[in-house]
Amino acid sequence: MPQNGDLQVWWIPQVPMKAFTVLVTSISEAKKILEVLANYDLFQFNNNVKPDYSNAGGLCIWEDEEWIDWTSEAGCNIDELNIEEIEYQISIDNSKLFTKQEWEQKTYESLYQRYANKTEPFDKWLENLQNKIRNHNL
């Protein structure tokens, strides 16, 4: 039996057939699955695997003993959000789980992984970055 908050992707490869469903662990996972399914249908159409198609899909959340359509806090459904918006919202939500110092450390580590040349140790790189920020030399 699903628990409140569980997420489920539904997909109809050819309307009006019955939807198939798959449980997912996050909204970003759901978005990626829906994009893959849509791209797969388009690929098949473009390569003459099927002559036409009319697909549909979405995301549901289990609430009060039933699956209902998921919407963001702003009232958007999953089709109205891109993956960057979803991941940004998740990062904002996750930031509430950390202290300010922990969040800054996590952010610096992420920046280091993304942008540093990694020839200097993280601690030294972080110190240089913090000095640049302090001195507005960034």
Order of alpha helices (4+ residues) and beta strands (2+ residues): beta-beta-alpha-beta-beta-alpha-alpha-alpha
